[in-house]
Amino acid sequence: MTPIVVSRCSLRFTAAVDKPDSRTQRRLRDSRIVLQGSSSLMSTSSNARSMTPVSGALQHHAIFLRRTAALIASLFISVEFVARRRQLSEHERTLRRTRETMAPRPASHARNRIRRRRGGRIPREDLYRSRASCTPVATTDTWPWSLAPQPLLPTVTSTEPCDCLQPAEEPGTGAEAMLADGLLERFPVDAVYGLHNIPGLPTGELHVRSGSIMAAEDNFEIHISGRGGHASTPHLVIDPMVAGAEVVLALQTIVSRDIDPLDSVVVSCTELVTDGARNAIPGEATIRGDVRTFTDEDSALVESRMREIAEGVGIAHRATCSVDYTRVFRPTINDEDCVDHVISAATSALGEDRVNGAGAAITASEDFAAYARAVPACFAFLGAGAIEPGGTAPPHSRNFDFNDSILGMGIDFYVELVHSLLTGGHAK
């Protein structure tokens, strides 16, 4: 048995479920996964309390949480993970330490107690508040631990790959917060790898490409100020609705007339809001929307043209226009060498016919881009099946149902990737 050693990092998974059923509780207890009811987690580390709070949207998906918790429990049981201190060699002492470390802890209503041992003491700073109903938690520790899905992996030292569990991915603030908190200074890495499920691709098919694989996301808000009045006297008003409609149409010319046809850019106006009523012409209007680009140059060009268009239309209509333009995500750019490692590992783990090394880029965005700007990185997609009636729904749909069958494929890929990076060979 050659365990994988994760130095300075003791990983625990917290599955906080609202009113879990007895079967879920039993499976979680048997697999030693922490089960806690919570209403608030501020960060993933006692040293990172300034991180942006995780969104609480998951608390409305109790069924999803129960299924996820039960599935993870069954996986832990089937893999038979063993955690032990590197200095200990006796199997019984290993299991005893495992039970002491990973046993379920009682919930304390809105406060989670993630307990660590330092010479038998539980530090007072190990108190976390959570605003999400389910989140993975990584707690730092000075002891080297082993997590062994035996006998697949060799020993990993503190200078070699390990997991990174991150909050607040959806609002796009988690990765930046962790980097600002000194993640890469405290835990230097040579490369970062990510894998994301994607409905619409064949089940278990891995897509990856060198260069830009996911777009940047910019948000904009255009404020138009006119002069309101009664709908029956339009000659006495400065109508921001008419100006706003012209702005919406003019913004579409950015893609068709300002961007190279070989580049991919999306400009979408998604909201037009006024302070008017049915029988009144409003005095104010606001246009909100979303921009997707694959290069910083295109992002800068879109912003520049948007400001020029809004200002020009405002002058033409005697209205005042201002633009708030913010960059939420940068483009996700894959390193060529990292992509080669991913293709090799995926081919070995999944089969050559299930690997597309020249997959198309997509215009969705991902905060993994922050890591890719700091160190060499690769982000890949694992197909979750066709989008069709009665089948897999698109991401962010209220009908989205994760395809559980691809979990094992993703694990096989990661095992093969880590093994090949550490040994230069293959696990199989």
C-alpha positions as CSV (number, residue, x, y, z in Angstrom):
1,M,0.0,0.0,0.0
2,T,1.4,3.4,-1.0
3,P,-0.8,6.2,0.3
4,I,-1.0,9.7,-1.1
5,V,0.3,12.1,1.6
6,V,-1.3,15.5,1.7
7,S,1.2,17.6,3.8
8,R,0.0,20.5,5.9
9,C,-3.6,20.0,4.8
10,S,-6.2,17.8,6.5
11,L,-9.3,17.6,4.3
12,R,-12.8,17.1,5.6
13,F,-16.1,17.4,3.8
14,T,-19.0,19.1,5.5
15,A,-22.4,18.2,4.0
16,A,-24.9,20.4,5.8
17,V,-28.3,19.2,4.9
18,D,-31.7,20.7,5.9
19,K,-33.7,17.9,7.6
20,P,-31.7,14.9,6.2
21,D,-33.6,11.6,6.0
22,S,-32.5,8.7,8.2
23,R,-30.9,6.9,5.4
24,T,-28.6,9.8,4.6
25,Q,-27.8,10.3,8.3
26,R,-26.9,6.6,8.6
27,R,-24.7,6.6,5.5
28,L,-22.9,9.7,6.5
29,R,-22.3,8.4,10.0
30,D,-20.9,5.1,8.6
31,S,-18.6,6.9,6.2
32,R,-17.4,9.4,8.9
33,I,-18.4,12.4,6.9
34,V,-19.3,15.4,9.0
35,L,-23.1,16.1,9.1
36,Q,-24.0,19.5,10.4
37,G,-27.1,21.7,10.1
38,S,-26.0,25.2,9.4
39,S,-27.2,28.6,8.2
40,S,-23.9,30.4,8.0
41,L,-19.6,29.6,6.5
42,M,-17.6,32.7,6.1
43,S,-14.4,31.1,4.7
44,T,-12.5,27.9,4.2
45,S,-9.7,28.8,6.6
46,S,-9.4,30.4,10.0
47,N,-6.7,32.5,8.4
48,A,-9.1,33.7,5.6
49,R,-12.0,35.1,7.4
50,S,-12.1,38.2,5.2
51,M,-13.2,36.1,2.2
52,T,-16.4,36.9,0.5
53,P,-19.3,34.9,2.0
54,V,-20.6,32.0,0.0
55,S,-24.0,32.5,-1.7
56,G,-26.9,31.0,0.3
57,A,-28.8,29.9,-2.8
58,L,-28.1,26.2,-2.2
59,Q,-30.3,26.2,0.9
60,H,-33.3,26.0,-1.4
61,H,-32.2,22.7,-2.9
62,A,-32.7,20.2,-0.1
63,I,-33.3,17.2,-2.3
64,F,-30.1,17.9,-4.3
65,L,-28.2,18.2,-1.0
66,R,-29.5,14.9,0.4
67,R,-28.7,13.1,-2.8
68,T,-25.2,14.6,-3.0
69,A,-24.5,13.8,0.7
70,A,-25.7,10.2,0.3
71,L,-23.7,9.7,-2.9
72,I,-20.5,11.1,-1.4
73,A,-21.0,8.8,1.6
74,S,-21.4,5.7,-0.5
75,L,-18.2,6.7,-2.5
76,F,-16.2,7.0,0.7
77,I,-17.5,3.7,1.9
78,S,-16.7,1.9,-1.4
79,V,-13.2,3.4,-1.8
80,E,-12.4,2.6,1.9
81,F,-10.3,5.7,2.5
82,V,-7.7,5.3,5.3
83,A,-6.3,8.3,7.0
84,R,-3.3,8.1,9.2
85,R,-0.3,10.0,10.6
86,R,2.9,9.3,8.7
87,Q,4.8,8.4,11.9
88,L,2.3,5.6,12.8
89,S,2.6,2.2,11.3
90,E,0.2,0.0,13.2
91,H,-3.1,-0.5,11.3
92,E,-5.3,-0.4,14.4
93,R,-3.9,2.9,15.6
94,T,-4.4,4.3,12.1
95,L,-8.1,3.4,12.2
96,R,-8.5,4.8,15.7
97,R,-7.0,8.1,14.7
98,T,-9.3,8.1,11.6
99,R,-12.4,7.7,13.7
100,E,-11.3,10.4,16.1
101,T,-10.5,12.8,13.3
102,M,-13.4,12.2,10.8
103,A,-16.2,11.3,13.1
104,P,-19.4,13.3,12.9
105,R,-19.7,16.4,15.1
106,P,-22.9,17.7,16.6
107,A,-24.3,20.9,15.0
108,S,-24.7,24.0,17.0
109,H,-27.6,25.6,15.2
110,A,-26.1,28.5,13.1
111,R,-22.5,27.8,14.1
112,N,-20.4,25.0,12.7
113,R,-17.5,23.7,14.8
114,I,-14.9,22.3,12.5
115,R,-12.6,20.6,14.9
116,R,-8.9,20.0,14.5
117,R,-6.4,18.4,16.9
118,R,-3.2,20.1,18.0
119,G,-1.8,18.0,20.7
120,G,-5.3,17.0,21.8
121,R,-6.6,20.5,22.0
122,I,-9.3,22.1,19.9
123,P,-8.4,25.7,19.0
124,R,-10.9,28.4,19.7
125,E,-10.4,29.9,16.3
126,D,-11.9,26.9,14.6
127,L,-15.4,28.4,14.6
128,Y,-17.0,29.1,11.2
129,R,-20.1,30.8,10.2
130,S,-21.8,29.6,7.0
131,R,-24.2,31.2,4.6
132,A,-24.5,28.2,2.4
133,S,-26.3,24.9,3.1
134,C,-23.6,22.7,1.6
135,T,-19.9,23.5,1.1
136,P,-16.6,21.6,1.1
137,V,-14.3,22.7,3.9
138,A,-10.5,22.4,3.9
139,T,-8.8,23.0,7.3
140,T,-5.0,23.6,7.5
141,D,-3.0,21.5,9.8
142,T,0.7,21.0,10.6
143,W,0.5,17.2,10.7
144,P,1.1,15.3,7.5
145,W,-1.8,13.0,6.8
146,S,-2.4,10.2,4.3
147,L,-5.6,9.6,2.2
148,A,-5.1,6.2,0.5
149,P,-7.4,4.9,-2.2
150,Q,-5.0,2.0,-2.2
151,P,-2.9,0.9,-4.1
152,L,-3.2,3.4,-6.9
153,L,-1.0,6.3,-5.9
154,P,2.6,6.9,-4.7
155,T,3.6,9.2,-1.9
156,V,2.9,12.9,-2.4
157,T,5.1,15.5,-0.6
158,S,4.2,19.1,0.3
159,T,5.7,20.2,-3.0
160,E,3.5,18.0,-5.2
161,P,-0.2,18.3,-6.3
162,C,-3.0,18.4,-3.8
163,D,-6.7,19.4,-3.7
164,C,-7.9,23.0,-3.4
165,L,-11.4,23.5,-2.1
166,Q,-12.8,26.9,-2.8
167,P,-15.9,28.9,-1.9
168,A,-17.9,31.5,-3.9
169,E,-17.3,30.2,-7.4
170,E,-20.6,31.3,-8.9
171,P,-20.4,35.0,-8.0
172,G,-16.8,35.0,-9.2
173,T,-15.1,36.2,-6.0
174,G,-13.8,33.0,-4.4
175,A,-10.6,32.4,-6.5
176,E,-9.5,36.0,-6.3
177,A,-10.1,36.1,-2.5
178,M,-8.0,33.0,-2.0
179,L,-5.2,34.4,-4.2
180,A,-5.4,37.7,-2.3
181,D,-5.2,35.8,1.0
182,G,-1.8,34.3,-0.1
183,L,-2.9,30.9,-1.3
184,L,0.0,30.5,-3.8
185,E,2.6,32.0,-1.4
186,R,1.7,29.6,1.4
187,F,1.1,26.6,-0.8
188,P,3.3,27.1,-4.0
189,V,2.3,25.0,-6.9
190,D,3.7,24.3,-10.4
191,A,0.4,23.9,-12.2
192,V,-3.4,23.9,-11.6
193,Y,-6.0,21.6,-13.2
194,G,-9.8,21.8,-13.2
195,L,-12.6,19.6,-14.5
196,H,-16.2,20.8,-15.1
197,N,-19.2,18.7,-16.1
198,I,-21.0,20.0,-19.2
199,P,-24.5,18.9,-20.4
200,G,-24.7,18.9,-24.2
201,L,-21.6,16.7,-24.8
202,P,-21.7,12.9,-24.9
203,T,-21.5,11.3,-21.5
204,G,-18.0,10.7,-20.3
205,E,-16.4,12.5,-23.3
206,L,-13.6,14.9,-22.3
207,H,-13.1,18.2,-24.2
208,V,-10.1,20.4,-23.9
209,R,-8.1,22.8,-25.9
210,S,-4.9,25.0,-25.7
211,G,-5.4,28.7,-25.4
212,S,-8.7,30.4,-24.5
213,I,-11.3,27.8,-23.6
214,M,-13.8,30.0,-21.7
215,A,-14.7,33.6,-22.2
216,A,-14.3,36.6,-20.0
217,E,-17.5,38.1,-18.5
218,D,-18.0,41.9,-18.3
219,N,-21.1,43.5,-16.9
220,F,-22.4,46.9,-17.9
221,E,-25.1,49.3,-16.7
222,I,-26.1,52.4,-18.8
223,H,-28.0,55.1,-17.0
224,I,-30.1,57.5,-19.1
225,S,-31.5,60.7,-17.6
226,G,-34.2,62.6,-19.5
227,R,-37.3,64.6,-18.4
228,G,-40.5,62.7,-17.6
229,G,-44.0,63.8,-18.2
230,H,-47.5,62.7,-19.2
231,A,-47.9,60.2,-22.0
232,S,-50.3,62.6,-23.8
233,T,-47.7,65.4,-24.1
234,P,-44.5,63.8,-25.5
235,H,-43.4,67.2,-26.9
236,L,-42.8,68.4,-23.4
237,V,-40.5,65.6,-22.3
238,I,-37.0,64.1,-23.0
239,D,-37.8,60.5,-23.4
240,P,-35.1,58.1,-22.0
241,M,-37.0,55.1,-23.4
242,V,-36.5,56.2,-27.0
243,A,-32.8,56.9,-26.3
244,G,-32.5,53.6,-24.5
245,A,-34.0,51.7,-27.4
246,E,-31.6,53.3,-29.8
247,V,-28.6,52.5,-27.5
248,V,-29.7,48.8,-27.4
249,L,-29.8,48.6,-31.2
250,A,-26.5,50.5,-31.7
251,L,-24.7,48.3,-29.2
252,Q,-25.2,45.3,-31.6
253,T,-23.0,47.1,-34.2
254,I,-20.0,46.6,-31.9
255,V,-19.9,42.9,-32.8
256,S,-20.9,43.3,-36.4
257,R,-18.7,46.3,-37.3
258,D,-15.9,46.8,-34.7
259,I,-14.8,43.2,-33.9
260,D,-12.7,41.0,-36.2
261,P,-15.1,38.4,-37.8
262,L,-12.7,35.7,-36.7
263,D,-13.0,36.6,-33.1
264,S,-15.9,35.7,-30.8
265,V,-17.7,38.4,-28.9
266,V,-21.1,38.5,-27.3
267,V,-22.9,41.8,-26.3
268,S,-26.3,41.1,-24.7
269,C,-28.7,43.7,-23.3
270,T,-30.8,41.8,-20.7
271,E,-32.7,44.5,-18.8
272,L,-34.4,47.8,-19.6
273,V,-35.8,49.4,-16.4
274,T,-37.6,52.7,-16.0
275,D,-39.3,54.7,-13.3
276,G,-42.4,55.3,-15.4
277,A,-46.0,54.2,-15.3
278,R,-48.5,53.1,-18.0
279,N,-49.7,56.6,-18.7
280,A,-46.4,58.5,-18.0
281,I,-43.2,58.9,-19.9
282,P,-40.3,58.1,-17.5
283,G,-37.5,60.5,-16.5
284,E,-34.9,57.7,-16.0
285,A,-34.0,54.5,-17.8
286,T,-31.4,51.9,-17.0
287,I,-30.0,49.3,-19.4
288,R,-28.1,46.3,-18.0
289,G,-26.3,43.6,-19.8
290,D,-23.5,41.2,-20.2
291,V,-20.4,41.0,-22.5
292,R,-18.3,37.9,-23.3
293,T,-14.9,38.1,-24.9
294,F,-11.8,35.9,-25.2
295,T,-9.1,38.6,-25.2
296,D,-8.4,41.6,-23.0
297,E,-8.0,43.7,-26.2
298,D,-11.6,42.9,-27.3
299,S,-12.9,43.6,-23.8
300,A,-11.2,47.0,-23.8
301,L,-12.6,47.7,-27.3
302,V,-16.2,46.8,-26.3
303,E,-16.0,49.1,-23.3
304,S,-14.6,52.0,-25.4
305,R,-17.2,51.7,-28.1
306,M,-20.0,51.3,-25.6
307,R,-19.1,54.6,-23.9
308,E,-18.9,56.4,-27.3
309,I,-22.3,55.0,-28.4
310,A,-24.1,55.9,-25.2
311,E,-22.6,59.4,-25.1
312,G,-23.5,60.0,-28.8
313,V,-27.1,58.8,-28.5
314,G,-27.6,60.8,-25.4
315,I,-26.5,64.0,-27.1
316,A,-28.7,63.2,-30.1
317,H,-31.7,62.9,-27.8
318,R,-30.8,65.7,-25.4
319,A,-30.5,63.1,-22.6
320,T,-27.6,62.4,-20.3
321,C,-26.0,58.9,-20.5
322,S,-23.3,57.3,-18.3
323,V,-21.8,53.8,-18.3
324,D,-20.7,51.6,-15.4
325,Y,-18.5,48.8,-16.8
326,T,-17.1,46.1,-14.6
327,R,-15.0,43.0,-15.3
328,V,-16.2,40.0,-13.4
329,F,-14.2,37.1,-15.0
330,R,-11.1,37.1,-17.1
331,P,-10.8,34.6,-20.0
332,T,-9.7,31.1,-19.0
333,I,-6.5,30.3,-20.9
334,N,-5.1,26.8,-20.9
335,D,-1.3,26.2,-20.9
336,E,-0.2,24.1,-23.8
337,D,2.0,21.7,-21.7
338,C,-0.7,21.3,-19.2
339,V,-3.2,20.4,-22.0
340,D,-0.8,17.7,-23.2
341,H,-0.7,16.2,-19.8
342,V,-4.5,16.2,-19.6
343,I,-4.9,14.6,-23.1
344,S,-2.5,11.9,-22.2
345,A,-4.1,11.1,-18.8
346,A,-7.6,11.2,-20.3
347,T,-6.7,8.9,-23.1
348,S,-5.3,6.4,-20.7
349,A,-8.2,6.7,-18.2
350,L,-11.2,7.1,-20.5
351,G,-10.1,5.8,-23.9
352,E,-8.8,7.6,-27.0
353,D,-12.3,7.7,-28.6
354,R,-13.5,9.7,-25.6
355,V,-11.0,12.5,-25.7
356,N,-11.3,15.6,-27.9
357,G,-8.1,17.6,-27.7
358,A,-9.3,20.4,-30.0
359,G,-12.7,21.1,-28.4
360,A,-14.5,24.3,-29.1
361,A,-14.2,27.2,-26.7
362,I,-17.4,28.2,-25.0
363,T,-18.7,31.7,-24.1
364,A,-19.5,30.9,-20.5
365,S,-17.1,32.1,-17.8
366,E,-15.3,30.6,-14.9
367,D,-13.3,32.0,-11.9
368,F,-10.7,29.3,-12.5
369,A,-9.3,31.9,-14.8
370,A,-7.7,33.7,-11.8
371,Y,-5.5,30.7,-11.1
372,A,-4.6,30.4,-14.8
373,R,-3.4,33.9,-14.8
374,A,-1.1,33.2,-11.9
375,V,0.4,29.7,-12.8
376,P,0.3,27.3,-15.7
377,A,-3.2,25.7,-15.8
378,C,-5.6,23.6,-17.7
379,F,-9.4,23.5,-17.5
380,A,-11.3,20.7,-19.2
381,F,-14.9,19.6,-19.6
382,L,-16.5,16.2,-19.0
383,G,-19.7,15.5,-21.0
384,A,-22.8,14.9,-19.0
385,G,-25.1,13.8,-21.9
386,A,-27.3,15.3,-24.5
387,I,-29.7,18.1,-23.6
388,E,-33.1,16.8,-24.6
389,P,-36.7,16.5,-23.2
390,G,-36.6,14.0,-20.3
391,G,-32.7,14.1,-20.3
392,T,-30.0,16.4,-19.0
393,A,-31.1,20.0,-18.6
394,P,-28.7,23.0,-19.3
395,P,-26.6,24.3,-16.4
396,H,-28.3,26.9,-14.2
397,S,-31.7,25.5,-15.3
398,R,-34.2,24.8,-12.5
399,N,-34.5,21.3,-14.0
400,F,-30.8,20.6,-14.0
401,D,-30.0,17.1,-12.6
402,F,-26.4,16.1,-12.3
403,N,-25.5,13.0,-14.1
404,D,-24.1,10.8,-11.3
405,S,-22.6,8.3,-13.7
406,I,-19.7,10.6,-14.7
407,L,-18.3,10.9,-11.2
408,G,-16.3,7.7,-11.4
409,M,-15.0,8.8,-14.8
410,G,-13.8,12.1,-13.4
411,I,-12.1,10.3,-10.5
412,D,-10.4,7.9,-12.9
413,F,-9.1,10.8,-14.9
414,Y,-7.8,12.7,-11.9
415,V,-6.0,9.5,-10.5
416,E,-4.4,9.0,-13.9
417,L,-3.4,12.6,-14.2
418,V,-1.8,12.8,-10.8
419,H,0.0,9.5,-11.3
420,S,1.4,10.5,-14.6
421,L,2.6,13.8,-13.3
422,L,4.4,12.3,-10.4
423,T,5.9,9.2,-12.1
424,G,5.9,9.9,-15.8
425,G,4.0,6.6,-16.2
426,H,0.4,5.4,-16.1
427,A,-1.6,3.9,-13.2
428,K,-3.1,1.2,-15.4
